Structure formats: structure tokens, C-alpha cells
């Protein structure tokens, strides 16, 4: 089946056309500056990229531009839009309503709308992508795949916050977690690489990038994760603070007169390794500065490594042991020094790294030593493939 995978942002739209059986990416691209002027970048394997300035007042025009590129004699990979069997949409927040992906219908859209207060930046954009496809591709099945769904198997003790229980009952305040599609994909691949059934494994998945999270996966199901009600929780990220003492908010707001929006903007966009280093939110820039003797850059890296290491240790305790630790996403896949710094000191857990095996980027590998009791794996994430496979499976039913 040919599946069009859509990830719609407020002013952008990423897409991939995939074959769900062969897992081949037939074409992919990006629509930018939607609502401003519009620009399309369209990529087909072994061909030159196609770039064009195209008017995109709404996501509808963006979808039309994508479809025109896909069927274009010069740049396309299909002869007719009808060759697209279904569309899979990445949706950030499914709240408590969705424990798995679903066919888009009126009830699904209504439930996504109800989750807008939980995902105010992303869910409206995700809905715009869905509604645009429904208009432009009427009759083509649509599927919603939720970032939060994989984490809905967490037990109450893991997702409950120690605040008055009425806020959970009335307002659905609880830990939800994100990057679920990535954690689900790499934990399943880890089981395949280890040659063991997922039901028999305890795995810690480390999605490390500009946005980062860990998940504890037992028997193929998530039992804990670092992000919370929103994506600000957990350990420091590119620009996000991670977990923080709430007293700091009161102190800084009182001292500088910030309102809550200003304070949250600082925690979301000016903190993390950017805030500590003062250099960048890009770990490559921070690493280069650290090599040149920049103390704050090195401190930012040390705080990040230390924080990830602490969560790995705590999740090993929560799981009652661990069979494998998986590194994925931008930093996890492409920074051998980060992986080594995080794994070093975990020998007491049975982790023993292989420096030569770890010297790899962006491809599946076992990076622990042959005699390591706990296997350490590098697995590039593929959220788009997971979305395509979910979409194909639901459409076949």
C-alpha cells in the first residue's frame, strides 16, 4: 500500500510517501511558510531536489502542492493521486481518549479537539492537516497516530501527580508523555535485534535530540516516561529546562515581575543546554565550544549526560532490571561521545561499552561489548514508518 504520512505544524507541513510493505520512501518533502507566502521542497531518491515558491494561504493549498509534485511528470513518483491508498497523520496529544491509532471520523476529530487544551500549540495544526486532506483527498481513508498513545499503558502510580486528586478527576492532569511513536518503534526493533519476544524484555529507550525523553518498556508496553502533562518535563533538552523546582518560578517571577507566560517562555525556549551554555541549543555547537575550553558549554553537556544517566538508573529500578538500553534520535544516533559519557559509570548495572563498536552514526548497531550483560543498541528512529504501518493495518481491517 502507498501511504502518505503527514506531520502538520502551524506554518509547515512535512510529508513522506511510503510503501508500507517494502518500507521504501518513494518521496518526501516540506511545505514551509504556510499562511505567509509558501515554499515547497520535494525530494525523490536518486533525483535532484525540486524547490518552488508556491502560494499557500492555508494547509489546503499546501496539500494540493504536495499532490501536484507527487504526480508531476518531471518530479513525481505516481501517475494518479488515486494511487495513494491512505493518509496517516501524526497527532501530538490524544489525551486519555486514545490508547492506539484510529481511523479519522467525526468522533475522532471531536476527541482531538477536546485535547487542544492539553496540546494547544500542536493539536490545532494537526487538525488543520487532517481537515485539509479531507477536503483535497475526499474519499481517501485518513488515520490519526498519537504521540501519547504508547504511554497510555503506564500504571496509575507512574502517571499520577502528587497534587490534589480532584485536578486529575476534573481536569485530566496526569503524566502523558510524548515521542511515543519513536519509543514504540525502537523498542520493537530492539526485540528484533536481540532475537527475543518483546513480552520477555525490559528495555529503556533514550530518545535524545533537541527534544528528549526516556521510556521504560516492559513486555512491549510503556510503564514510565520522563515527559509529563506537557513536553517540558524530564531532563534538560535543547531549550527546555526539564524538571525544575517550582519555587524557582515564584522566586524569579517575584524578583523580575514576569507573568506566567513570560516565565514559561523562558523555561521552554531559553533554558536547557542553551540556557546553561549561552552558546546554542545545538549539541554540535556546544561540543565544539567545549573542546575550545568553554566551561559553560562543558557544564551544559555534563548536566545533560548526568541527568540522562540518573533516569536510566531510576528506570532500571522501576523495571526490576534491564535487558537493553537503546539510543535514538538526533543526538542518540549521531553522537558517540554523548552515548559513551551517558553509559560510562553504569557498569554496576551490567553495562559494558565497546569503544570501537560505539564509533558509528545513524545505523543500527550493538554498541556494547560482547560480554556486556545489558545490551546497548543504536537504533535510528523511524516515526514515519510506524505511522505508515499503523495506517495500512487499520485501513485493511
C-alpha positions in Angstrom: 0.0 0.0 0.0 1.1 3.6 -0.7 0.7 5.7 2.4 1.1 9.5 2.6 2.4 10.4 6.0 1.6 14.0 7.1 3.1 15.9 10.0 1.4 19.3 10.0 2.7 22.3 12.0 1.1 25.7 12.4 3.0 27.1 9.3 4.7 24.0 7.9 3.8 20.5 6.7 6.3 17.6 6.4 5.3 14.6 4.2 6.5 11.2 3.1 5.0 8.9 0.5 5.9 5.3 1.7 5.3 1.8 0.6 4.0 0.1 3.7 5.1 -3.3 2.5 8.6 -2.7 1.3 9.2 0.3 3.7 10.6 2.3 0.8 10.3 6.1 0.9 9.1 7.0 -2.6 9.2 10.7 -2.0 9.4 13.2 0.9 9.4 16.9 1.4 8.5 20.0 3.3 6.0 22.9 2.8 7.1 26.0 4.7 5.8 29.4 5.4 2.1 28.4 5.1 -0.1 31.4 5.5 2.8 33.8 4.6 3.9 33.0 1.0 4.8 29.3 0.7 7.7 27.2 -0.3 7.9 23.6 -1.3 11.0 21.3 -1.1 10.3 17.9 -2.7 12.8 15.1 -2.7 12.9 11.8 -4.6 15.7 9.2 -4.2 18.4 9.5 -6.8 16.9 12.6 -8.3 17.7 16.3 -7.9 15.6 18.1 -5.3 12.7 20.2 -6.6 12.2 23.5 -4.9 9.4 26.0 -5.7 7.8 29.1 -4.3 4.1 28.3 -4.3 1.3 30.4 -2.8 0.0 28.5 0.3 -2.6 30.7 2.2 -3.8 27.6 4.1 -2.8 23.9 4.6 -5.3 23.1 1.8 -3.0 24.7 -0.8 0.0 23.0 0.8 -1.6 19.6 0.3 -2.5 20.4 -3.2 1.1 21.4 -3.9 2.3 18.1 -2.4 -0.1 16.1 -4.6 0.9 18.0 -7.7 4.6 17.3 -7.0 3.8 13.6 -6.4 2.1 13.2 -9.8 4.3 15.6 -11.8 5.8 14.0 -14.9 9.1 15.7 -14.0 9.2 15.3 -10.2 6.6 12.7 -9.4 6.6 9.1 -8.4 2.9 8.2 -9.1 0.7 8.8 -12.1 -2.5 9.5 -10.2 -3.5 10.7 -6.7 -5.8 7.7 -6.5 -2.7 5.5 -6.1 -2.4 6.8 -2.6 -4.3 4.3 -0.5 -4.5 6.2 2.8 -3.1 9.2 4.7 -1.5 8.8 8.1 -1.4 11.9 10.3 0.9 12.5 13.3 -1.1 14.0 16.1 0.6 15.2 19.2 -1.9 14.7 22.0 -4.6 12.1 22.3 -5.2 12.6 26.0 -6.8 9.7 27.7 -9.2 9.1 24.8 -6.7 7.2 22.6 -4.6 4.2 23.6 -3.9 3.4 19.9 -4.1 4.9 16.4 -7.6 5.3 14.9 -9.4 5.9 11.6 -10.3 9.6 11.4 -14.1 10.1 11.7 -16.3 12.8 13.3 -15.8 11.2 16.8 -12.0 11.1 16.3 -11.9 14.8 15.3 -14.1 15.8 18.2 -11.8 14.0 20.6 -8.7 15.6 19.1 -10.4 19.0 19.5 -11.2 18.2 23.2 -7.4 17.6 23.7 -6.5 21.1 22.4 -6.1 22.5 26.0 -3.5 19.7 26.6 -1.7 20.3 23.3 -2.5 24.0 22.4 0.4 24.5 20.0 0.3 21.2 18.1 -3.2 19.8 18.1 -4.8 22.7 16.2 -2.1 22.4 13.5 -2.5 18.6 13.3 -6.3 19.2 12.8 -5.6 21.7 10.0 -3.6 19.0 8.2 -6.4 16.4 8.7 -9.1 18.8 7.5 -7.0 19.9 4.5 -6.6 16.3 3.4 -10.3 15.6 3.9 -11.1 18.5 1.6 -8.5 17.8 -1.1 -8.5 14.0 -0.9 -12.1 13.3 -0.3 -12.8 9.5 0.0 -9.2 8.6 0.9 -9.0 7.0 4.3 -7.3 9.0 7.0 -5.7 7.7 10.2 -4.5 9.6 13.3 -1.4 8.3 15.1 -0.9 9.8 18.5 2.4 10.7 20.2 0.9 10.0 23.6 -0.8 6.7 22.8 2.1 4.3 23.6 2.4 5.7 27.1 -1.3 5.1 28.0 -0.3 1.7 29.4 1.5 3.4 32.3 0.2 2.3 35.7 -1.6 4.8 38.0 1.5 5.1 40.3 3.6 6.2 37.3 1.2 8.8 35.8 -0.3 10.3 39.0 1.0 13.6 40.2 1.1 14.3 44.0 -1.3 17.2 43.8 -5.0 17.3 44.9 -6.6 14.4 43.2 -9.5 16.5 42.0 -7.3 18.0 39.3 -6.9 14.6 37.8 -10.6 13.9 38.1 -11.9 17.2 36.8 -9.0 18.5 34.6 -7.2 15.3 33.4 -3.9 16.5 35.0 -1.6 13.5 34.8 1.6 12.3 33.1 1.0 11.7 29.4 4.5 11.5 27.8 5.5 12.2 24.2 7.7 10.7 21.5 5.6 7.6 21.9 5.7 6.6 18.2 9.5 6.7 18.4 9.7 4.8 21.7 7.3 2.2 20.3 9.3 1.8 17.1 12.8 1.4 18.6 11.7 -0.8 21.4 10.1 -3.2 18.9 13.2 -3.1 16.7 15.4 -3.8 19.8 13.4 -7.0 20.4 14.0 -8.0 16.8 17.8 -7.2 17.1 18.0 -9.3 20.3 16.1 -12.1 18.7 13.7 -12.3 21.7 9.9 -11.7 22.1 9.1 -8.2 23.3 7.0 -9.8 26.1 10.1 -11.2 27.7 12.2 -8.0 27.6 12.8 -4.9 29.9 14.1 -2.1 27.7 15.0 1.6 28.4 14.6 3.7 25.3 16.5 7.0 25.1 15.1 9.5 22.5 17.8 12.2 22.7 17.6 15.3 20.5 16.6 18.9 20.8 13.6 17.5 22.5 14.4 14.4 24.6 12.7 11.8 26.6 13.2 8.3 28.1 10.7 5.5 28.4 10.7 2.3 30.5 9.3 -0.5 28.4 8.3 -3.9 30.0 6.9 -6.7 27.9 6.4 -4.3 25.0 4.4 -1.8 27.0 5.4 1.5 28.4 5.4 1.6 32.2 7.0 5.1 32.7 8.3 8.0 30.7 10.1 11.3 31.5 7.8 13.8 29.9 4.6 14.7 31.6 1.4 16.7 31.1 3.5 18.6 28.5 6.9 18.2 26.9 8.7 20.5 29.4 9.2 17.7 31.9 12.1 15.3 32.3 15.8 16.1 31.8 17.3 19.3 30.2 16.9 19.5 26.4 17.9 21.9 23.7 15.9 24.8 25.0 13.7 23.2 27.7 14.6 23.1 31.4 13.3 19.7 32.2 12.2 19.0 35.7 12.6 22.1 37.9 11.7 23.1 41.5 8.5 25.2 41.2 9.9 27.5 43.9 12.2 28.9 41.2 9.2 30.2 39.2 7.8 32.0 42.2 11.3 33.4 43.1 12.1 34.7 39.5 8.5 36.0 38.9 8.6 38.0 42.1 12.1 39.3 41.5 11.7 40.3 37.9 8.0 40.8 37.5 7.5 38.1 35.0 4.0 36.8 34.3 3.4 33.1 33.8 3.6 33.3 30.0 7.0 35.0 30.2 8.2 32.5 32.7 7.1 29.5 30.6 8.7 31.1 27.6 12.0 31.2 29.5 11.6 27.5 30.6 10.6 26.3 27.1 12.7 28.4 24.8 15.6 29.9 26.7 16.7 27.1 29.1 18.1 23.6 28.7 21.6 23.4 27.3 21.1 26.7 25.6 20.5 28.4 28.9 23.4 26.8 30.6 26.0 27.2 27.8 24.9 30.6 26.4 26.2 29.1 23.1 23.4 27.3 21.3 20.7 24.7 21.6 22.6 22.6 19.0 24.7 19.9 20.7 27.3 20.1 17.9 27.9 23.8 18.5 28.1 23.2 22.3 30.5 20.3 21.8 32.8 22.5 19.6 32.8 25.3 22.2 33.6 22.8 25.0 36.6 21.5 23.0 37.8 25.1 22.9 37.7 25.3 26.6 34.3 27.0 27.2 33.4 26.0 30.7 29.7 26.7 30.4 29.5 24.6 27.3 31.1 21.7 29.0 28.9 22.2 32.0 25.8 22.1 29.8 26.9 18.7 28.4 27.8 17.4 31.8 24.4 18.3 33.2 22.7 16.7 30.2 24.7 13.4 30.4 24.3 13.2 34.2 20.5 13.8 34.0 20.0 11.1 31.4 22.2 8.7 33.4 20.1 9.3 36.5 16.9 8.4 34.7 18.4 5.3 33.2 19.3 4.2 36.7 15.8 5.0 38.1 14.1 3.2 35.3 16.3 0.1 35.8 15.0 0.2 39.4 11.4 0.7 38.2 11.7 -2.2 35.8 13.4 -4.5 38.3 16.3 -4.9 36.0 17.0 -4.2 32.3 17.9 -6.2 29.3 18.8 -3.4 26.9 19.3 0.3 26.6 18.5 1.9 23.3 19.8 5.3 21.9 17.9 7.0 19.2 17.1 10.5 17.6 19.5 13.2 16.6 21.9 13.1 19.5 21.4 9.5 20.4 22.0 8.3 16.8 24.9 10.6 15.8 27.0 11.5 18.9 29.2 8.6 20.0 30.8 10.8 22.7 27.4 11.5 24.2 26.5 7.8 24.3 29.8 6.9 25.9 29.5 9.7 28.5 26.0 8.6 29.5 26.8 4.8 29.6 30.1 5.2 31.5 29.6 4.6 35.2 26.7 2.2 34.6 29.0 -0.8 34.8 27.4 -1.8 38.1 24.1 -2.4 36.1 25.9 -4.8 33.8 26.6 -2.2 31.0 30.0 -2.5 29.3 30.6 -0.4 26.3 32.7 -1.2 23.3 34.5 2.0 22.1 35.1 0.7 18.6 31.5 -0.6 18.2 30.2 2.8 19.5 32.1 4.7 16.9 29.1 4.7 14.5 26.5 7.1 13.4 23.0 6.7 12.1 22.7 3.0 11.6 21.5 0.0 13.7 24.3 -1.5 15.8 25.1 -3.2 19.0 27.5 -0.8 20.7 28.1 -2.6 24.0 30.9 -5.2 24.5 30.2 -8.8 23.6 30.3 -9.8 27.3 28.0 -6.9 28.4 25.2 -8.3 30.5 22.9 -5.4 29.4 23.0 -4.8 25.6 23.3 -1.2 24.4 21.8 -0.6 21.0 21.8 2.2 18.5 18.6 2.2 16.5 17.7 5.1 14.2 14.1 6.1 14.8 11.5 5.9 12.0 8.3 7.5 13.2 7.1 7.9 9.7 7.3 4.2 9.0 5.5 3.4 12.2 2.7 5.8 11.2 2.6 4.2 7.7 2.4 0.7 9.1 -0.4 1.7 11.6 -2.3 3.4 8.8 -2.0 0.4 6.5 -3.1 -2.0 9.2 -6.2 0.0 10.2 -7.2 0.6 6.6 -7.1 -3.2 5.8 -9.5 -4.0 8.7 
